Amino acid sequence: MRHVRGVLFLDYVKMVRSFRGPSMQEHLNDEDRRHLAMTIDRDAWYPMTVFEDLGCAILAAVARGEMFPVQLWGRYSAAQLHKAYPQLLEPGQPVETVRRFHVLRQTFFDFEAMTVPSIHDGEAHIVINYFMGDTAEEAASYQALGFFEGLLELAGAKDIRGDFKTHAWKGDPNTLLVIRWTEPGP
């Protein structure tokens, strides 16, 4: 079984708990509800299956199936993760910041959800595979795109643009995100 660290799981739990629109209950099962009722430990491990269910419920009820709000949430989450892990950011150094995330990522998932096989000034290749259903995999990939956009922006990068070259949710073995940016000026 695959797991996610509580620091990420907690964001989904908070969003589901605070949602005041139409009920999310139709998107949740008993195990999901049990996790919503418990106190979440930021350092504990939680099942990816529940994380996936919560993400799909948020996608359906909050984002109404649209990926752009998911991408924006990912951008916002970069600042939140930086607040929790100040060592994540190297100001003025986008490449080093992405490298630091790659190392830190190992503490968020107990499997290789993301790898960075190639990075240099102005470009990174990020391989994403959460091994979830197609809907959740697509949403998680857009959230990752937004996260890297936000992280690179925090590091001082400009003109950030990302493009998916392959798509796990469309049957490819994994998702390849190529993200490009302009390095910060002197």
NORGI-V291588 format. One record per pair of residues at least 4 apart in sequence whose C-alpha atoms are under 6 Angstrom apart, sorted by the first residue. I is the first residue (numbers start at 1). J is the second residue. Records with the same first field share a line. If there is no record, write none. Layout:
I=J + J
This chain:
2=48
3=45 + 46 + 47 + 48 + 109 + 110
4=45 + 46 + 48 + 108 + 109
5=44 + 45 + 108
6=10 + 41 + 42 + 43 + 44 + 45
7=42
27=57
28=32
32=50
48=52
56=136
57=61
58=62
59=63 + 64 + 65
60=64 + 65
63=69
70=143
71=142 + 143 + 146
72=146
74=143 + 146 + 147
75=146 + 147 + 150
78=147 + 150 + 151
81=85
82=86 + 88
88=100
89=97
90=97
91=155
92=155 + 156
93=155
94=152 + 155
101=105
113=128 + 129 + 130
114=127 + 128
115=126 + 127
116=125 + 126
118=124 + 125
119=123 + 124
122=180 + 181 + 182 + 183
123=179 + 180
124=178 + 179
125=177 + 178
126=176 + 177
127=175 + 176
128=175
129=174
132=137
133=137
134=169
136=140
137=169
138=169
148=152
152=157
153=157
156=184
157=182 + 183 + 184
158=181 + 182
159=181 + 182
160=180 + 181
161=179 + 180
162=178 + 179
163=177 + 178
164=176 + 177
165=176
166=175 + 176
167=172 + 175
168=172 + 173 + 174 + 175
